[in-house]
Amino acid sequence: MCNTCGCNVTPGNRSLIQNEKPKEGLTTISVLQNLLTHNNTQADHNRVHFDAEKVLVINLMSSPGSGKTSLLESTIKQLKESLSIAVIEGDLETENDAQRIQAQGVPAYQITTGTACHLDAHLIHNVLHHMPLKGLDLLFIENVGNLVCPASFDLGHHRNVVLLSVTEGDDKPSKYPVMFKAADLVLITKTDLLPYLDDFSIDNAKQNVHNLANNAPTLTVSAKNNQGMDEWISWLKSEINQHQVLLSNHQTQKPKVQQDGALLHAKATPHKFYPVKTHQQ
Amino acid sequence: MHELSLCENLLDQVIKIAQQHQAKNIESITLNLGPLAGIEPLLLDNAFKILKIDTVVANAQLIINSTPIIIQCQQCGEQSSATNNYLVCPSCQSNDTQLISGDELTLASVALYTAT
């Protein structure tokens, strides 16, 4: 019996051999590498820049029109005397948002992404070449309005704040679990409109975040009548303090955007190299 | 929405691996993709079909393994399966759970023909 002329093939094993025809030279390389490795490496690099200048960086994410820029305007009004603040604005088109922030007297840098639906760590790094971080206490990144893609990208920031305006409905956390699972703080915005809406329950919204195994705090806020602004400002201040304590111990913090499962399963393993099918002797 | 740019990353990684192993041809690329990774398998597959043209992976098949959502309760220790928007432990109703599978987006393996 040999492998050369085919005399080892019998009617009994012919079908097996045809199905499992050994493919000469075929090998399978086991990789187990996160596909976002490229972005995550850049994000870690950005974080080193931020930490070197002791800036706390907060990524604001939400759907378009949930009030990110209005929230920033009110926040800057209250904090600009005591803290040094800057803003990076992400939008598909226009510099409207950066102009609104600059009108408050703080530096703002606009990234127009064209058609891209999210900011990534490389876009942020490009901005860092043009913007001085020295002396800043707090940097906000206002992400592109979108409840889907921005959730998957670490920008090198420290905290994710996800806004949910009351006109959007209290079931948004269930509909966009990837985004709301990544929140370090959920801000329910435009609460001045609550009297006109009979179908938004703050408790339901909180419960839906809770169901995503996310125990992040939820605050309510109205940038229009200042309801809840004090709690939001004190959250920011306590985050800055906590971050300074971490930095003084040579530590830093990452936002919840990190994928637990991916990290557990895809620790940078060396490439394994083994043949799938050994040649028959 | 960003499946196309993600697919570019994938091809970069695969082409690098192909070069390292002096591959003549690539038969298949296997990904592990969880429902909570925020990636649509169908869109990723379409992006792959467009981007692979005229590259070393032109003949390769993309195999997407969908991984299940599995949570580990930090309170009672129970492991259970869960759904996209309900990650609460079914045994003790705690929401102190950790995802142990379901949000991964990893290049699992590449099957390739070497020059030998």
Interface residues (C-beta under 8 A of the other chain):
Chain A: K23 G25 L26 T27 T28 I29 S30 V31 L32 Q33 N34 L35 L36 T37 H38 N39 A116 C117 H118 N146 V148 C149 A151 S152 P173 S174 K175 P177 V178 K181 N208 H210 N211 L212 A213 N214 N215 Q259 D260 G261 A262 L264 H265 A266 H271 F273 V276
Chain B: M1 H2 S5 L6 N9 L10 D12 Q13 I17 Q20 H21 K24 E27 L31 N32 G34 L36 A37 G38 I39 T67 I71 N84 N85 Y86 L87 V88 N95 D96 T97 Q98 L99 I100 S101 G102 D103 E104 L105 T106 L107 A108 S109 V110 A111 L112 Y113 T114 A115 T116
